[in-house]
Amino acid sequence: MPVVVVESPAKAKTINKYLGSDYTVLASYGHVRDLPPKDGSVDPDQDFSMKWEVASDSKKHVKAIADALKEDGELILATDPDREGEAISWHLRETLANRKAIKKDTPVSRVVFNAITKNAVTEAMKAPRDVDMELVEAYLARRALDYLVGFNLSPVLWRKLPGAKSAGRVQSVCLRLIVEREMEIEAFRAQEYWSVTAELATPRGQSYEARLTVLGGKKLEKFDLGTAEAAELAVQAIQSRDLSVASVEAKPANRNPSAPFMTSTLQQEASRKFGFGARQTMQAAQRLYEAGHITYMRTDGIDMAPEAVTAARDAIKDRYGANYLPDSPRMYKNKAKNAQEAHECIRPTDMTQDAAALKLTDKDQARLYDLIWKRTLASQMAAARLERTTVEIASADGQVGLRATGQVVLFDGFIRVYEEGRDDSAEDEDGKRLPQIAEGEAAEKRQVTPEQHFTQPPPRYTEATLVKKMEELGIGRPSTYASIVTTIQDRGYVRKDKNRLIPEDKGRLVTAFLTNYFRRYVGYEFTANLEEELDDITAGARDYKDVLGRFWRDFTAAIGETSELRITEVLEKINEVLEPHLFPPNADGTDPRLCPNCGVGRLSMRTARSGGAFIGCSNYPECRYTRAFGPPGAEDNEVGPDGKLLGTDAEEEIRLMKGRFGPYVQRGAVTEEVPKPPRASLPKGWELSEIDLEKALMLLSLPREVGKHPEDGEPVEAGIGRYGPFVKHGKLYANLPEVEEVFTIGMNRAVEELAKKAASRGRRNGAAQPPLKELGEHPEDGGPINVMDGRYGPYVKWAKVNATLPKGTEPGDVTLEMAVELIAEKQAKKGKGRKTAAKKKAAK
């Protein structure tokens, strides 16, 4: 009976259903080996040899596979069909060979499928192959590069730039995009301009709107009306003339559907429509794939298998009728240079099943599946047919001209099912419907309105628009987009506010440092070219060690050049680079770096112990002037090193501060008498920009006494703790769903929540708690084995043994065999602990 290995228990469960009892299907739980995070894991002096280590969590899974191979003499590696999946298969093969679990004559094969359906899995089993070493070498090159950059560049950052955490081969380039966009926004100067619109009416009394396009006989450009006075003159020019319709032109137009989803477009659309982050999208997509509902979700491909196209066309015909089908199937061609990433598009495995038919209980999965299903069907539907009408209105002397535009949908086509979201909210002027207008007829003026506008700075990136930009530049790949965007947020270099990515001080400093001392390695073109070289390794066109050798030679030279740099030099260089933004020219021509407080010192950037930065005076400590990091005026919205003054209460200053563990509010100052003044951390979800004196005082007043408990007269308190908002009575704590409830909850509700908590605790301590799943009797020693719900998550219970379920394992997926194995491991650990204790006692 062959042993089939996949990554996850959910995938194993689905595949087991299709393969039946003739196969043993086990999960590796992701990568089983990695480079240990210490020096020497990649050795450039030994031809880039790599030292791998089996993760402690993976040892039990490797053992389970090795034990199964003792009885079953064939190994089938069925991990995901991409570079990472190939790498996991290779690691498994190498690890099992090192354990002597597979021998030279053990049949080892690799199978791949793009969807976890019965047909796809059974067909894949008929076409086994060897592990693709070109794909594995592409993985090895990427892993070695990421290690070499991280382990050599990060220490330079720590030494030269206090507070910096790490640098990465692609994450630093991605961070640079966000920082440069923020600097564009700060450097932006809005320009005023005006437009003039007129409400006109036909002789039949039907109104429509037209925009001024010609003034003084010349075509009006965007900035021609630059002031209110110019706009008022334009209004008078319209009002003083009779207008008539000069021409009416109606043109047919078609709108074609978007291509089906690939990884980047799925992340972008899920962000636009649902506000999902890249990681959230990929987690939901992973679950849908493992359950067999969609095809593989990491792909650069937009083509669809012929049988899927046929199925989509049949589903469209059955649901919407033959008139919604184009005469021939729509064909979409892959743009990806890298065939390894260009699997089929992301589509449903069964086109007849919409989200309602699947009855998905997880809300994220249901919404994402609905999006994928609609986009896939729409991609094979007929174009929408429109009629766009342009009406030109003019004065008899030709001095004034206006234009009205409108659009009518003649046939909705694919729009009936799906319409792609947009990254901006610009209004479509063509979308309005016009009344019946005839050439030569008079246009009655009802109202003429001037409107002031200002040019807008480029918008901050969302996760969706950032992924789109990375894709345009050729940075990163479908398998890495989500992790890159997540990493820069986890490192504290970027924060997300109302779905927009904003660089923190640390992020700006790291970017300024890297663009000056390692400019080549955060260059967009260099990173994209390196990605292409890695793609060439996949295609077998380059040797991976040649790529590593060339990179390492130049990179070590760049590292060496920074060895003599002093921190003061680095800070002065960053001051110089960021000067246009930190110290823009003053309107009166005075020196923008002259301290406004003492008039003697010069302003420059300083680093704080917390890792942030601020602007301070060189005349310190005589002059203690500081302001927030950023251009003048940023201090109104930002929190500087001395905090942001929110107001006073009982003659004490209330400040908003930033610390190592995040923002907090503080009452009074730190003094010798009061080294730790009252403080309160900002709850999760509270934005810095929204904190005012009232909110700060609310936080500082916690814990709040709700009242006396009706049973024993002891106080009931509400507060915010490590695990979120709570109510407390004695030693009993009950969580509250929302932070705001801490300030509003009354006694009745508090007693109710505490009673619920006490009851649930009683269930846990007593025998009344029902099991989540009954698995049956222990096959060797007897006694029931059940899956229970515990304080720290679900666990397997047998007699007095409690074994926690592995991370990511659903209670419903646990089998009796899996439970017995977990119990055995737990008993073995307990035995080992007792022996160690006995040895210590004997030694004593």
Disulfide bonds with the S-S distance in Angstrom:
none
